[in-house]
Structures are given as structure tokens and as C-alpha cells.
Amino acid sequence: MIDPKVACHPTICYRPIRPSDLLILEQLHAELFPIRYESEFFQNVVNSRDIVSWGAVDCSRPDGQSDELIGFVTARIVMARESEVCPRSSWDAPNPKWIADLLSYDSSKSDQTLVYILTLGVLESYRNLGIASSLIHEVMKYSSSIPTCRAVYLHVISYNNPAIHLYKKMSFKCVRRLHGFYLISGQHYDSYLFVYYVNGGRSPCSPVELLTIVVSYMRRGLSSLAARLRKNEEKVPRWLKCKETRCLLTTQSRRNLKTERNGFECV
């Protein structure tokens, strides 16, 4: 795999992925991901068959490499009404089992769509330069330009902490954890489902969110009650408060004397 010498301030440009990128795209996927993708997937990417994509290139590299991919993102549009549990192939977008997990879906609007991010990667030498964020922004802008699109969603393997941090930073919402979603080298791994809402899309009110609302109202009610009790307490005459204090002190004094005399106190 190519190991370029990165300039101190590389000039990164973004463009659609083209048929001429086929070989380097395959090499990048093989290097960056533990999953092996079918040749059909790459053919669909470079020829824009049901898949949209953006590539990042370093225009400051020497001639012959200035237009070579150093990062990429691939995505596809899926109909919100679809509810397939498993993809038809390894590159298909695994649609959510229940669309309610993603957004408040209006079944009367059959044209609502979602954009699923299939793959995202940046050559190691070019990481921490904001390239991944810029590629995701391209997907966000594209999704926002589609009037029927309500959300962008994706899956992240549970141990990929840098990716999880990135998506949270970019205002993606973690909707749920999917147990055993990935099967890699015979071992199952969990994944997190992340969603970014566009064009008025919004998440449904989950049971956890309902509980949070109820608890919030209860806390507010208790705070209001405590405030009223404090207000009523302030209205008690000062002389009555002093009388109660003297009685308390007298009782405590008797108890102390009894304790000193007997050496112990029964409770």
C-alpha cells in the first residue's frame, strides 16, 4: 500500500469517485476494514449505480499522485417504508428492523427516504486533519438537498471509539446498540446505530425519553411543593419558633443527664 509523505499543510480537495479510482478504492478498503467487500460493490461505487460517493485527494502531492484517493465515503438512498432485517448482499444498506427506531415515520408519506453511510475511511497518514468530518458533511449536504430525505444513518462497531466520538461530535444521535451485528472471522461484535436528522426529521419518543419526561415533571412538582412549604414556614410567628426551640433544648438536656447517670441509654 502507498505510504505518502504528507506535507505540513496539504491541500485537500473533494470530488465524486470515478471509474479510474477502482484499484486504489479496493486497496484502501482492504487496508482499512476487516470486512472484505465484493467486486460488485466497488463497480457500483465507481459507476454510481445506486451508490453516491465522495473522494478526498491531496492536490499538493507530486504529479501523478495529486488526484489519487486518500479518503472516501460511500452511501446509498433507501426507502423509509422498507423494513428488511438483512441486506441482500454485503454492500447493501441494512435497513432498520423497525423504522420507528430511527424517526417518527408517517406511513401515509410513502416517498420518505433515508441515506445510509456504507463505508468511510481515510488513509492513516492523513488522519486528524478533518478529512473524515468533511466527507461526512458532503453526505449531510447531499441528504439535506433531497426534500424527501429525513435522516442519515450508519452503524459503528462497538470498539471503534474514535469513530463513535466523531459522530457524537457531529451531532449524530446514538439510537440503539445492536448485539452481534457484525460477524468478523467467526466472532460476533456489537454495533451502535447512529442517526442524523435532516429536513424536519425527528426521533420518536422512546420509553426512556418518556420516563425522563415523567421524572422531570415529578422533580418540578416536588420542587414547587418544597418551595410552598418553605413559604408557609416563613409565615410561622417568630415567638412560636423560639418556644419550640426551648422545648427541644430542655428535652435534650434531660436525656443527656439520664445518660450520664446510668452510663447508657435505651432506645
C-alpha positions in Angstrom: 0.0 0.0 0.0 1.1 3.5 -0.8 2.7 5.4 2.2 2.8 9.0 1.0 4.9 11.7 2.6 2.3 14.2 3.8 3.1 17.9 3.5 2.8 20.1 6.6 -0.2 21.8 5.2 -1.7 19.5 2.5 -4.3 20.9 0.1 -7.2 18.6 0.4 -9.9 18.6 -2.3 -13.1 16.6 -2.6 -14.7 15.2 -5.7 -17.0 12.3 -6.8 -15.4 8.9 -7.1 -14.7 7.9 -10.7 -14.1 4.6 -12.6 -10.3 5.4 -12.7 -10.4 5.2 -8.8 -11.3 1.5 -8.9 -7.9 0.0 -8.0 -7.0 2.4 -5.2 -10.5 2.2 -3.8 -10.2 -1.5 -3.5 -6.8 -1.2 -1.9 -8.0 1.3 0.7 -10.9 -0.8 1.7 -8.7 -3.9 2.1 -6.3 -1.9 4.3 -8.8 -0.1 6.4 -11.6 -2.6 7.1 -11.6 -6.2 8.5 -14.6 -7.0 6.2 -14.0 -8.0 2.6 -16.2 -6.3 0.0 -17.4 -8.0 -3.2 -16.2 -6.7 -6.6 -19.8 -5.8 -7.4 -19.7 -3.2 -4.6 -16.7 -1.4 -6.0 -18.2 -1.5 -9.5 -21.4 0.1 -8.2 -19.4 2.8 -6.4 -17.2 3.9 -9.2 -20.1 3.8 -11.7 -22.6 5.5 -9.4 -25.0 2.6 -9.6 -27.4 3.2 -6.6 -24.5 4.5 -4.6 -23.3 8.1 -4.1 -19.7 8.7 -3.1 -17.1 11.4 -2.5 -13.3 11.1 -2.6 -10.6 13.2 -0.9 -7.4 13.9 -2.7 -4.2 15.7 -1.8 -3.6 18.3 -4.5 -0.3 19.2 -3.0 1.3 15.8 -3.8 3.6 15.3 -6.7 2.2 15.0 -10.2 0.7 11.6 -10.8 -0.5 11.3 -7.2 -2.3 14.6 -6.7 -5.6 13.1 -7.9 -5.2 9.8 -6.1 -7.7 9.0 -3.3 -6.6 9.4 0.3 -10.1 9.2 1.7 -13.6 8.3 0.7 -17.2 7.9 1.8 -19.9 5.8 0.1 -23.6 6.0 0.8 -27.0 5.0 -0.7 -30.6 6.1 -0.5 -33.1 3.7 1.0 -36.9 4.0 1.2 -38.1 4.7 4.7 -41.0 2.3 4.3 -38.7 -0.7 3.8 -38.1 -2.9 6.8 -35.7 -5.6 5.7 -33.7 -7.2 8.6 -30.8 -8.4 6.5 -29.2 -6.8 3.4 -29.4 -8.6 0.1 -25.7 -8.6 -0.2 -22.6 -7.4 1.8 -22.8 -4.0 0.3 -26.5 -3.4 0.7 -27.7 -0.9 3.2 -29.1 -3.0 6.2 -32.4 -1.2 6.6 -33.6 -0.8 10.2 -35.8 -3.6 11.5 -38.3 -1.1 12.8 -38.4 2.3 11.2 -39.7 3.7 14.5 -36.2 3.2 15.9 -35.0 5.9 13.5 -37.6 8.6 13.2 -41.3 9.4 13.7 -42.4 7.8 10.5 -45.6 8.9 8.7 -46.7 5.8 6.8 -49.0 7.9 4.7 -46.0 9.5 3.1 -44.6 6.6 1.1 -41.9 8.7 -0.6 -39.9 9.4 2.6 -36.2 8.3 2.3 -33.1 7.8 4.3 -29.4 7.9 3.4 -27.3 5.1 4.8 -23.5 5.6 5.0 -21.9 2.4 3.8 -18.2 3.0 4.2 -16.0 5.9 5.4 -12.2 5.8 5.6 -9.1 7.9 5.5 -5.5 6.8 4.8 -3.7 6.7 8.2 -1.1 9.3 7.1 -3.9 11.8 6.6 -5.9 11.3 9.8 -6.6 14.1 12.3 -6.8 16.7 9.6 -10.6 17.0 9.5 -11.0 14.9 6.3 -13.5 12.4 7.7 -15.6 15.3 9.1 -15.5 17.0 5.7 -16.6 13.8 3.9 -19.5 13.4 6.3 -20.5 17.0 5.7 -20.7 16.1 2.0 -23.2 13.4 2.8 -25.2 15.7 5.1 -25.4 18.4 2.4 -26.5 15.9 -0.2 -29.1 14.4 2.1 -30.5 17.9 3.0 -30.8 18.7 -0.7 -33.3 15.7 -1.1 -36.7 17.0 0.0 -38.0 13.5 0.9 -34.9 12.6 3.0 -35.5 12.6 6.7 -32.2 11.2 8.2 -28.7 9.9 7.6 -27.9 6.8 9.5 -25.0 4.3 9.9 -23.5 1.5 12.1 -20.3 1.7 14.1 -18.6 -1.4 15.6 -18.7 -1.1 19.4 -15.0 -0.9 19.9 -14.3 1.9 17.4 -14.1 4.7 19.9 -12.6 7.4 17.6 -15.5 6.9 15.1 -18.1 7.0 18.0 -16.5 10.2 19.3 -16.5 11.7 15.8 -20.2 11.0 15.1 -21.3 12.3 18.5 -19.2 15.5 17.9 -21.1 15.9 14.6 -24.5 15.8 16.3 -25.4 12.2 15.3 -27.7 10.6 17.9 -26.9 7.0 19.1 -30.3 5.3 18.8 -29.6 1.8 20.0 -27.0 -0.9 20.5 -27.3 -4.0 18.2 -25.9 -7.1 19.7 -23.9 -9.4 17.5 -24.5 -7.2 14.4 -21.1 -7.9 12.9 -19.6 -11.3 12.2 -15.8 -11.0 11.7 -13.5 -14.0 11.5 -16.1 -16.1 13.1 -16.7 -13.7 16.0 -19.7 -11.6 16.7 -19.4 -7.9 17.6 -22.0 -5.4 18.7 -22.6 -2.2 16.8 -24.2 1.2 17.5 -26.8 2.7 15.3 -26.3 6.5 14.8 -28.7 8.9 13.2 -28.5 12.5 12.0 -31.9 14.1 11.2 -32.4 16.4 8.2 -35.4 18.3 6.6 -37.5 18.2 9.8 -36.9 14.5 10.6 -37.0 13.7 14.3 -36.7 10.8 16.6 -39.7 9.1 18.1 -40.3 9.4 21.8 -38.8 6.3 23.2 -39.8 4.7 26.6 -36.6 6.0 28.1 -37.4 9.5 26.9 -41.0 9.2 28.2 -39.6 8.1 31.6 -37.2 11.1 31.5 -40.1 13.5 30.9 -42.2 12.0 33.7 -39.3 12.2 36.1 -38.6 15.8 35.1 -42.2 16.7 35.8 -42.2 14.9 39.1 -39.0 16.8 40.1 -40.5 20.1 39.1 -43.7 19.3 41.1 -41.6 18.3 44.2 -39.6 21.5 43.9 -42.7 23.5 43.7 -44.2 21.8 46.7 -41.0 22.3 48.7 -41.0 26.0 47.8 -44.6 26.4 49.0 -43.7 24.6 52.3 -40.8 26.9 52.8 -43.0 29.9 52.1 -45.6 28.7 54.7 -42.9 28.0 57.2 -41.7 31.6 56.9 -45.2 32.7 57.9 -45.0 31.0 61.4 -44.7 33.6 64.2 -41.2 34.2 65.5 -42.2 33.7 69.1 -43.7 30.2 68.3 -40.4 29.2 66.7 -38.5 30.3 69.8 -40.9 28.4 72.1 -40.4 25.2 70.1 -36.6 25.6 70.2 -36.7 25.9 74.0 -38.7 22.8 74.4 -36.4 20.8 72.3 -33.3 22.0 74.2 -35.0 21.1 77.5 -35.8 17.6 76.3 -32.3 17.1 75.0 -30.8 18.3 78.4 -32.9 15.7 80.3 -31.8 12.9 78.0 -28.1 13.9 78.5 -28.4 13.9 82.3 -30.0 10.4 82.2 -27.3 9.1 80.0 -24.6 10.4 82.3 -26.3 8.9 85.4 -26.9 5.4 84.0 -23.9 5.1 81.7 -26.1 4.0 78.8 -29.4 4.9 77.1 -32.1 2.6 75.9 -33.6 3.4 72.5 
